[in-house]
Amino acid sequence: MTAATSITDVSLIDGIGPKITKLLAKAGITSLQHIASLTPAKLAKLDAELELKGRTAREEWIAQAQELIAGKTPRAKVDQAKAAKKN
């Protein structure tokens, strides 16, 4: 995974697909750093606003974003393949 990918591609978080990526962008969340820097309370508020029914906590978005920024591979196999192609 390249540094640019680890900073910008929120869809590498397991559970974030194209639809949620668009919703996040409309809410001003456009990078992994944005997600990693959210407090659990702010993420819960965002979850409620986007009507995600608790998936941000259940899927550990903050932890996943922090892992990806640290250079770990994505959790989902599909995203692992996507990250490998970008290298």
Secondary structure per residue as TSV (DSSP state, phi and psi in degrees):
chain	resnum	aa	ss	phi	psi
A	1	M	-	360.0	134.6
A	2	T	-	-81.7	162.2
A	3	A	H	-61.2	-40.5
A	4	A	H	-62.5	-41.2
A	5	T	H	-62.5	-45.4
A	6	S	H	-65.1	-23.1
A	7	I	H	-91.1	-31.4
A	8	T	H	-110.8	-28.8
A	9	D	-	-87.0	88.2
A	10	V	G	-64.4	-20.7
A	11	S	G	-71.2	-6.8
A	12	L	G	-75.1	-12.7
A	13	I	S	-74.8	127.2
A	14	D	T	-59.0	122.6
A	15	G	T	107.2	-10.9
A	16	I	-	-104.5	113.1
A	17	G	-	-108.7	-168.9
A	18	P	H	-58.0	-40.9
A	19	K	H	-64.5	-47.2
A	20	I	H	-71.0	-33.3
A	21	T	H	-58.1	-43.2
A	22	K	H	-65.9	-42.4
A	23	L	H	-61.7	-42.8
A	24	L	H	-62.9	-43.3
A	25	A	H	-60.5	-40.9
A	26	K	H	-63.5	-28.6
A	27	A	T	-87.5	1.2
A	28	G	T	89.4	8.5
A	29	I	-	-99.5	105.9
A	30	T	-	-125.2	4.2
A	31	S	S	-147.1	162.6
A	32	L	H	-63.3	-34.5
A	33	Q	H	-61.2	-39.2
A	34	H	H	-57.4	-47.5
A	35	I	H	-68.5	-44.0
A	36	A	H	-61.9	-28.9
A	37	S	T	-89.4	-4.4
A	38	L	-	-72.1	144.9
A	39	T	-	-80.4	158.4
A	40	P	H	-55.5	-36.4
A	41	A	H	-66.5	-42.6
A	42	K	H	-67.3	-37.1
A	43	L	H	-67.2	-39.0
A	44	A	H	-63.3	-39.5
A	45	K	H	-63.7	-44.1
A	46	L	H	-62.6	-42.0
A	47	D	H	-57.5	-44.8
A	48	A	H	-66.2	-44.3
A	49	E	H	-61.5	-37.7
A	50	L	T	-91.4	2.9
A	51	E	T	55.4	48.4
A	52	L	-	-92.8	0.4
A	53	K	T	56.5	40.1
A	54	G	T	86.1	2.7
A	55	R	H	-67.7	-26.2
A	56	T	H	-63.3	-39.7
A	57	A	H	-77.5	-44.0
A	58	R	H	-59.6	-39.2
A	59	E	T	-93.3	4.3
A	60	E	T	54.7	53.1
A	61	W	H	-58.4	-42.9
A	62	I	H	-62.4	-48.2
A	63	A	H	-62.3	-42.7
A	64	Q	H	-62.9	-43.3
A	65	A	H	-61.5	-43.7
A	66	Q	H	-62.9	-41.0
A	67	E	H	-62.4	-44.6
A	68	L	H	-65.5	-40.5
A	69	I	H	-62.5	-36.0
A	70	A	T	-74.3	-5.4
A	71	G	T	99.7	3.7
A	72	K	-	-72.8	157.1
A	73	T	-	-75.5	153.4
A	74	P	-	-60.2	154.0
A	75	R	S	-73.5	-37.9
A	76	A	S	-81.5	138.3
A	77	K	H	-60.1	-39.0
A	78	V	H	-59.8	-43.3
A	79	D	H	-72.8	-29.1
A	80	Q	H	-61.2	-42.9
A	81	A	H	-65.2	-41.3
A	82	K	H	-62.9	-42.4
A	83	A	H	-66.4	-38.5
A	84	A	H	-64.4	-37.2
A	85	K	H	-67.4	-27.1
A	86	K	H	-80.8	-13.0
A	87	N	-	-77.0	360.0
